[in-house]
Each structure stands twice: as C-alpha cells, then as structure tokens.
C-alpha cells in the first residue's frame, strides 16, 4: 500500500511539473492570457492553439493601449517584450499575415511600430513583438525567445 502511495505522489509531482511549464507563468483576464516564459514564436503560436486561443493582435490603438495596461499592471513582460500574432510578409509595414492564417492587410491606424520599424534587419525579421514601456511593435527574428500573449476571439 505504501509503495502505491509513493507512485501516486510521484505521478502527481510529475503532472505538477508539466503544468508548471506554462501555468505558473500565466496571468489571465477574460480575453487575454499572459505568459512570462520565454519561447520562440512558433512555440508561442502552438501553445495558444492548444488553449484554443491565438496569439494576440491588437486591432485598434485603444486595444493596443488596453493590452499594454494589462501587461504593465501585472508586470507580465520584461524589456524584451512579448510576441504578437503578426508576421511580416514583404517589405512594407502594412504587408502582414495574421497569426491565424488569414491574409489581411493591417490597417495603418492599427500599426504601432516604433521609429524606424519594421526594418527587417538582416533580411529575416519576420515576427512582431510588443515592447514596453509604450507598447510599440518591433520586427525580430522568429527564433528569438520572448514572453507571449494569447487572446480569445477575433477569428
């Protein structure tokens, strides 16, 4: 009996460790879930999908500001920023592919790139991060590791 109890405790401990990979680093609101664990864009994308969510895409200046406020209130990301659900396609600032796979041009009123961005430095900056302290966007290489934000809705 004692041996079985030890096995149950060991299995429970493993399950908690697996859950801790993401669950302990997440903050949630009704619409967003914030993850401080730094992962690649692809890893963030798939993690959001497993939750039946998507990487966040602010669709208005007000939504961008609201997202920034949520992040700052929770200290949910550091100076390296957090992945957004936008990847660059082409060289222009408005030529983008939404994370969910629908080709849509992002309205210029929604774009919030910092000065001189997107710049596609080195020719391979295709993913977009949300940067503190002002919520500006920046294009970086997709293999960098960053925090990320999952979002419900807007499919």
C-alpha angles and dihedrals in degrees: 000000000000090000091054091049089053091052092050091050091049092050091047090050091052091049090051092050091051091048091047091062089082111354097069092051096051130098118190139205124174090273108022136048117198123208122193094188107108113234137154120272091255092051091049091048093052094044091055090048091053087057090049088247134106136226108279121265116184107217099191138028088252092053090047090053092045091052091048091051091051091051095047093046091054097036082231098157140031134221091287090068133215133279119263123201095253127104124186121246115186126350104288124094093239098046100098142143115222113234093243091065101256114128105230131152110236112233113249088233089064098047112103104177118157121245112300092012140161090039103152089219110203091010096271109078099120105146128073130226131194110231133204144257097032103020094247119161126235133185115231139162111289093229094065114104119241141156114264144210124221120201135198121224134005096105 
